[in-house]
Amino acid sequence: MLNDPSFDTTSSFYGGQKVNEVFTQASSNVDTTFQWSPFQDYVYTQYSNQMGDAVNGKISFEQAMHNLQNNTVNFASLRAYRQLAFYSAVLGCRVV
């Protein structure tokens, strides 16, 4: 793919940049040790449900983030997952 002539073309969508060059450079910054939680599908479902409630005015966005955090930690705790602090950090949504 890197030898394909189309790899070096510009894209009007990206303002004329040679985006593949940009993406290639950016890929060196990817943390290859990152791991998704073993229940990421649950996290996504909870996120969708909470954001839906917030968008529809049932709860605030801040409350949605609290609910997401609490529901996910409770889910993990009930299933005896270890390293809950790590999984909580993966969410990136701790609201104090």
Helices and strands as residue ranges (DSSP letters): G 5-8, H 19-27, H 40-55, H 61-78, H 84-91
